[in-house]
């Protein structure tokens, strides 16, 4: 089950995001990702009110780098 998020494509990006919102942003802008994967990334975590939040700018930078470094190949025709 995917956690709910208040952010939707077309809205401005927040400064900070929880895991579910972070996953929705990365999925929309770069590649599909689970909210559980976010906790394994080397990111700075802040915990106001016992909720993990991440700086969206840092998330986007890391996602862009991961996509650029991903193995790329041409699929066979047919």
N, CA, C and O atoms as a GROMACS GRO file, in nm:
protein
  312
    1UNK      N    1   0.084  -0.118   0.000
    1UNK     CA    2   0.000   0.000   0.000
    1UNK      C    3   0.088   0.124   0.000
    1UNK      O    4   0.181   0.135   0.080
    2UNK      N    5   0.060   0.216  -0.088
    2UNK     CA    6   0.138   0.340  -0.099
    2UNK      C    7   0.081   0.444  -0.004
    2UNK      O    8  -0.040   0.468  -0.003
    3UNK      N    9   0.166   0.506   0.078
    3UNK     CA   10   0.117   0.610   0.168
    3UNK      C   11   0.062   0.729   0.090
    3UNK      O   12   0.104   0.756  -0.023
    4UNK      N   13  -0.032   0.799   0.150
    4UNK     CA   14  -0.092   0.916   0.085
    4UNK      C   15   0.000   1.037   0.097
    4UNK      O   16   0.075   1.051   0.194
    5UNK      N   17  -0.008   1.123  -0.002
    5UNK     CA   18   0.070   1.245  -0.003
    5UNK      C   19  -0.020   1.362  -0.042
    5UNK      O   20  -0.116   1.344  -0.118
    6UNK      N   21   0.010   1.478   0.009
    6UNK     CA   22  -0.069   1.598  -0.025
    6UNK      C   23  -0.019   1.663  -0.153
    6UNK      O   24  -0.092   1.741  -0.214
    7UNK      N   25   0.103   1.631  -0.195
    7UNK     CA   26   0.160   1.692  -0.315
    7UNK      C   27   0.108   1.620  -0.438
    7UNK      O   28   0.096   1.497  -0.439
    8UNK      N   29   0.076   1.695  -0.542
    8UNK     CA   30   0.032   1.639  -0.670
    8UNK      C   31   0.111   1.704  -0.783
    8UNK      O   32   0.151   1.820  -0.770
    9UNK      N   33   0.135   1.632  -0.893
    9UNK     CA   34   0.204   1.694  -1.007
    9UNK      C   35   0.132   1.822  -1.050
    9UNK      O   36   0.009   1.828  -1.053
   10UNK      N   37   0.211   1.922  -1.083
   10UNK     CA   38   0.157   2.051  -1.121
   10UNK      C   39   0.160   2.152  -1.008
   10UNK      O   40   0.153   2.272  -1.031
   11UNK      N   41   0.173   2.103  -0.886
   11UNK     CA   42   0.186   2.193  -0.771
   11UNK      C   43   0.332   2.232  -0.754
   11UNK      O   44   0.421   2.160  -0.800
   12UNK      N   45   0.359   2.346  -0.690
   12UNK     CA   46   0.498   2.382  -0.662
   12UNK      C   47   0.562   2.278  -0.570
   12UNK      O   48   0.495   2.217  -0.487
   13UNK      N   49   0.692   2.260  -0.586
   13UNK     CA   50   0.763   2.166  -0.499
   13UNK      C   51   0.780   2.226  -0.360
   13UNK      O   52   0.810   2.344  -0.346
   14UNK      N   53   0.759   2.145  -0.257
   14UNK     CA   54   0.781   2.194  -0.121
   14UNK      C   55   0.930   2.204  -0.092
   14UNK      O   56   1.012   2.147  -0.165
   15UNK      N   57   0.966   2.274   0.013
   15UNK     CA   58   1.107   2.282   0.055
   15UNK      C   59   1.149   2.151   0.120
   15UNK      O   60   1.259   2.102   0.095
   16UNK      N   61   1.062   2.095   0.202
   16UNK     CA   62   1.088   1.967   0.270
   16UNK      C   63   0.974   1.872   0.239
   16UNK      O   64   0.861   1.914   0.214
   17UNK      N   65   1.005   1.741   0.240
   17UNK     CA   66   0.902   1.642   0.210
   17UNK      C   67   0.925   1.517   0.294
   17UNK      O   68   1.039   1.481   0.323
   18UNK      N   69   0.815   1.451   0.332
   18UNK     CA   70   0.827   1.322   0.399
   18UNK      C   71   0.857   1.215   0.294
   18UNK      O   72   0.866   1.246   0.175
   19UNK      N   73   0.874   1.092   0.337
   19UNK     CA   74   0.913   0.985   0.242
   19UNK      C   75   0.811   0.964   0.130
   19UNK      O   76   0.848   0.949   0.014
   20UNK      N   77   0.684   0.964   0.165
   20UNK     CA   78   0.581   0.941   0.064
   20UNK      C   79   0.580   1.053  -0.039
   20UNK      O   80   0.569   1.028  -0.159
   21UNK      N   81   0.590   1.176   0.007
   21UNK     CA   82   0.591   1.290  -0.084
   21UNK      C   83   0.719   1.289  -0.168
   21UNK      O   84   0.715   1.317  -0.287
   22UNK      N   85   0.831   1.257  -0.104
   22UNK     CA   86   0.958   1.249  -0.176
   22UNK      C   87   0.951   1.145  -0.288
   22UNK      O   88   0.997   1.170  -0.400
   23UNK      N   89   0.893   1.029  -0.259
   23UNK     CA   90   0.879   0.924  -0.361
   23UNK      C   91   0.789   0.970  -0.475
   23UNK      O   92   0.817   0.941  -0.591
   24UNK      N   93   0.682   1.040  -0.443
   24UNK     CA   94   0.592   1.090  -0.548
   24UNK      C   95   0.663   1.192  -0.638
   24UNK      O   96   0.644   1.191  -0.759
   25UNK      N   97   0.744   1.278  -0.578
   25UNK     CA   98   0.817   1.380  -0.655
   25UNK      C   99   0.920   1.314  -0.746
   25UNK      O  100   0.929   1.348  -0.864
   26UNK      N  101   0.998   1.222  -0.692
   26UNK     CA  102   1.102   1.153  -0.772
   26UNK      C  103   1.036   1.071  -0.882
   26UNK      O  104   1.084   1.071  -0.996
   27UNK      N  105   0.928   1.002  -0.852
   27UNK     CA  106   0.856   0.924  -0.953
   27UNK      C  107   0.806   1.013  -1.065
   27UNK      O  108   0.813   0.975  -1.182
   28UNK      N  109   0.754   1.129  -1.032
   28UNK     CA  110   0.702   1.220  -1.134
   28UNK      C  111   0.813   1.279  -1.221
   28UNK      O  112   0.797   1.290  -1.342
   29UNK      N  113   0.923   1.318  -1.159
   29UNK     CA  114   1.028   1.390  -1.232
   29UNK      C  115   1.137   1.300  -1.293
   29UNK      O  116   1.200   1.339  -1.391
   30UNK      N  117   1.160   1.181  -1.236
   30UNK     CA  118   1.274   1.102  -1.282
   30UNK      C  119   1.240   0.956  -1.313
   30UNK      O  120   1.243   0.916  -1.429
   31UNK      N  121   1.208   0.877  -1.213
   31UNK     CA  122   1.187   0.733  -1.231
   31UNK      C  123   1.102   0.680  -1.116
   31UNK      O  124   1.098   0.741  -1.009
   32UNK      N  125   1.035   0.567  -1.136
   32UNK     CA  126   0.953   0.511  -1.029
   32UNK      C  127   1.039   0.472  -0.909
   32UNK      O  128   1.147   0.414  -0.924
   33UNK      N  129   0.990   0.504  -0.792
   33UNK     CA  130   1.064   0.472  -0.669
   33UNK      C  131   0.963   0.453  -0.556
   33UNK      O  132   0.857   0.516  -0.554
   34UNK      N  133   0.997   0.368  -0.463
   34UNK     CA  134   0.913   0.343  -0.346
   34UNK      C  135   0.953   0.436  -0.232
   34UNK      O  136   1.068   0.480  -0.223
   35UNK      N  137   0.858   0.466  -0.147
   35UNK     CA  138   0.889   0.547  -0.029
   35UNK      C  139   0.988   0.475   0.061
   35UNK      O  140   1.062   0.541   0.136
   36UNK      N  141   0.992   0.344   0.056
   36UNK     CA  142   1.087   0.268   0.139
   36UNK      C  143   1.231   0.280   0.088
   36UNK      O  144   1.325   0.270   0.166
   37UNK      N  145   1.248   0.301  -0.040
   37UNK     CA  146   1.381   0.318  -0.097
   37UNK      C  147   1.444   0.448  -0.050
   37UNK      O  148   1.565   0.454  -0.031
   38UNK      N  149   1.364   0.551  -0.031
   38UNK     CA  150   1.414   0.682   0.011
   38UNK      C  151   1.495   0.671   0.140
   38UNK      O  152   1.597   0.739   0.155
   39UNK      N  153   1.452   0.587   0.232
   39UNK     CA  154   1.523   0.576   0.360
   39UNK      C  155   1.660   0.512   0.346
   39UNK      O  156   1.741   0.519   0.439
   40UNK      N  157   1.688   0.448   0.233
   40UNK     CA  158   1.819   0.386   0.210
   40UNK      C  159   1.916   0.479   0.138
   40UNK      O  160   2.036   0.450   0.131
   41UNK      N  161   1.868   0.590   0.086
   41UNK     CA  162   1.953   0.686   0.016
   41UNK      C  163   2.035   0.767   0.117
   41UNK      O  164   1.988   0.793   0.228
   42UNK      N  165   2.156   0.808   0.079
   42UNK     CA  166   2.239   0.887   0.170
   42UNK      C  167   2.194   1.034   0.175
   42UNK      O  168   2.254   1.120   0.111
   43UNK      N  169   2.088   1.060   0.249
   43UNK     CA  170   2.029   1.193   0.258
   43UNK      C  171   2.033   1.244   0.402
   43UNK      O  172   2.039   1.165   0.496
   44UNK      N  173   2.030   1.374   0.417
   44UNK     CA  174   2.020   1.434   0.549
   44UNK      C  175   1.874   1.427   0.593
   44UNK      O  176   1.784   1.474   0.522
   45UNK      N  177   1.851   1.369   0.710
   45UNK     CA  178   1.716   1.352   0.762
   45UNK      C  179   1.694   1.451   0.877
   45UNK      O  180   1.779   1.466   0.964
   46UNK      N  181   1.582   1.517   0.875
   46UNK     CA  182   1.540   1.604   0.986
   46UNK      C  183   1.415   1.542   1.046
   46UNK      O  184   1.333   1.485   0.973
   47UNK      N  185   1.399   1.552   1.178
   47UNK     CA  186   1.287   1.486   1.244
   47UNK      C  187   1.206   1.581   1.332
   47UNK      O  188   1.206   1.567   1.454
   48UNK      N  189   1.138   1.676   1.272
   48UNK     CA  190   1.047   1.757   1.353
   48UNK      C  191   0.922   1.673   1.384
   48UNK      O  192   0.870   1.604   1.296
   49UNK      N  193   0.875   1.679   1.503
   49UNK     CA  194   0.754   1.605   1.542
   49UNK      C  195   0.764   1.455   1.513
   49UNK      O  196   0.663   1.391   1.483
   50UNK      N  197   0.884   1.400   1.522
   50UNK     CA  198   0.910   1.256   1.505
   50UNK      C  199   0.880   1.204   1.364
   50UNK      O  200   0.868   1.083   1.346
   51UNK      N  201   0.869   1.291   1.267
   51UNK     CA  202   0.847   1.252   1.128
   51UNK      C  203   0.974   1.284   1.048
   51UNK      O  204   1.027   1.394   1.057
   52UNK      N  205   1.021   1.188   0.970
   52UNK     CA  206   1.140   1.211   0.887
   52UNK      C  207   1.102   1.299   0.768
   52UNK      O  208   1.007   1.271   0.696
   53UNK      N  209   1.178   1.406   0.749
   53UNK     CA  210   1.160   1.490   0.632
   53UNK      C  211   1.296   1.514   0.566
   53UNK      O  212   1.400   1.512   0.632
   54UNK      N  213   1.291   1.536   0.437
   54UNK     CA  214   1.411   1.552   0.355
   54UNK      C  215   1.401   1.683   0.277
   54UNK      O  216   1.291   1.725   0.241
   55UNK      N  217   1.513   1.744   0.252
   55UNK     CA  218   1.516   1.866   0.170
   55UNK      C  219   1.495   1.824   0.024
   55UNK      O  220   1.572   1.742  -0.027
   56UNK      N  221   1.395   1.877  -0.041
   56UNK     CA  222   1.359   1.836  -0.177
   56UNK      C  223   1.472   1.866  -0.275
   56UNK      O  224   1.496   1.787  -0.367
   57UNK      N  225   1.541   1.975  -0.258
   57UNK     CA  226   1.654   2.009  -0.346
   57UNK      C  227   1.761   1.898  -0.342
   57UNK      O  228   1.816   1.862  -0.446
   58UNK      N  229   1.790   1.846  -0.224
   58UNK     CA  230   1.887   1.737  -0.209
   58UNK      C  231   1.836   1.609  -0.274
   58UNK      O  232   1.912   1.537  -0.339
   59UNK      N  233   1.707   1.581  -0.258
   59UNK     CA  234   1.645   1.464  -0.322
   59UNK      C  235   1.658   1.470  -0.474
   59UNK      O  236   1.697   1.372  -0.538
   60UNK      N  237   1.625   1.585  -0.532
   60UNK     CA  238   1.629   1.600  -0.677
   60UNK      C  239   1.771   1.587  -0.731
   60UNK      O  240   1.793   1.528  -0.836
   61UNK      N  241   1.867   1.643  -0.659
   61UNK     CA  242   2.007   1.634  -0.701
   61UNK      C  243   2.054   1.488  -0.703
   61UNK      O  244   2.118   1.444  -0.798
   62UNK      N  245   2.022   1.415  -0.597
   62UNK     CA  246   2.063   1.275  -0.590
   62UNK      C  247   1.992   1.190  -0.696
   62UNK      O  248   2.054   1.106  -0.759
   63UNK      N  249   1.863   1.212  -0.715
   63UNK     CA  250   1.789   1.136  -0.816
   63UNK      C  251   1.842   1.163  -0.956
   63UNK      O  252   1.855   1.071  -1.037
   64UNK      N  253   1.873   1.287  -0.985
   64UNK     CA  254   1.928   1.322  -1.116
   64UNK      C  255   2.063   1.254  -1.137
   64UNK      O  256   2.092   1.205  -1.246
   65UNK      N  257   2.146   1.252  -1.033
   65UNK     CA  258   2.277   1.187  -1.043
   65UNK      C  259   2.261   1.036  -1.062
   65UNK      O  260   2.330   0.977  -1.145
   66UNK      N  261   2.169   0.974  -0.987
   66UNK     CA  262   2.147   0.830  -1.002
   66UNK      C  263   2.100   0.796  -1.144
   66UNK      O  264   2.143   0.696  -1.201
   67UNK      N  265   2.012   0.877  -1.200
   67UNK     CA  266   1.963   0.853  -1.335
   67UNK      C  267   2.076   0.870  -1.436
   67UNK      O  268   2.087   0.790  -1.530
   68UNK      N  269   2.158   0.972  -1.419
   68UNK     CA  270   2.269   0.995  -1.512
   68UNK      C  271   2.373   0.883  -1.506
   68UNK      O  272   2.435   0.850  -1.607
   69UNK      N  273   2.391   0.823  -1.389
   69UNK     CA  274   2.491   0.717  -1.371
   69UNK      C  275   2.436   0.578  -1.399
   69UNK      O  276   2.511   0.481  -1.400
   70UNK      N  277   2.306   0.567  -1.423
   70UNK     CA  278   2.244   0.437  -1.447
   70UNK      C  279   2.293   0.377  -1.579
   70UNK      O  280   2.319   0.449  -1.676
   71UNK      N  281   2.306   0.246  -1.581
   71UNK     CA  282   2.347   0.176  -1.702
   71UNK      C  283   2.242   0.197  -1.810
   71UNK      O  284   2.122   0.181  -1.786
   72UNK      N  285   2.287   0.234  -1.927
   72UNK     CA  286   2.195   0.256  -2.040
   72UNK      C  287   2.233   0.163  -2.156
   72UNK      O  288   2.351   0.141  -2.183
   73UNK      N  289   2.134   0.111  -2.221
   73UNK     CA  290   2.158   0.025  -2.337
   73UNK      C  291   2.041   0.033  -2.432
   73UNK      O  292   1.931   0.074  -2.393
   74UNK      N  293   2.064  -0.005  -2.555
   74UNK     CA  294   1.958  -0.003  -2.657
   74UNK      C  295   1.894  -0.141  -2.662
   74UNK      O  296   1.963  -0.242  -2.675
   75UNK      N  297   1.763  -0.145  -2.653
   75UNK     CA  298   1.691  -0.271  -2.660
   75UNK      C  299   1.690  -0.322  -2.804
   75UNK      O  300   1.697  -0.245  -2.900
   76UNK      N  301   1.682  -0.453  -2.818
   76UNK     CA  302   1.678  -0.514  -2.950
   76UNK      C  303   1.543  -0.488  -3.014
   76UNK      O  304   1.440  -0.486  -2.947
   77UNK      N  305   1.544  -0.468  -3.144
   77UNK     CA  306   1.419  -0.451  -3.218
   77UNK      C  307   1.354  -0.587  -3.238
   77UNK      O  308   1.423  -0.688  -3.248
   78UNK      N  309   1.224  -0.588  -3.244
   78UNK     CA  310   1.165  -0.713  -3.278
   78UNK      C  311   1.046  -0.746  -3.207
   78UNK      O  312   0.987  -0.852  -3.229
   0.00000   0.00000   0.00000
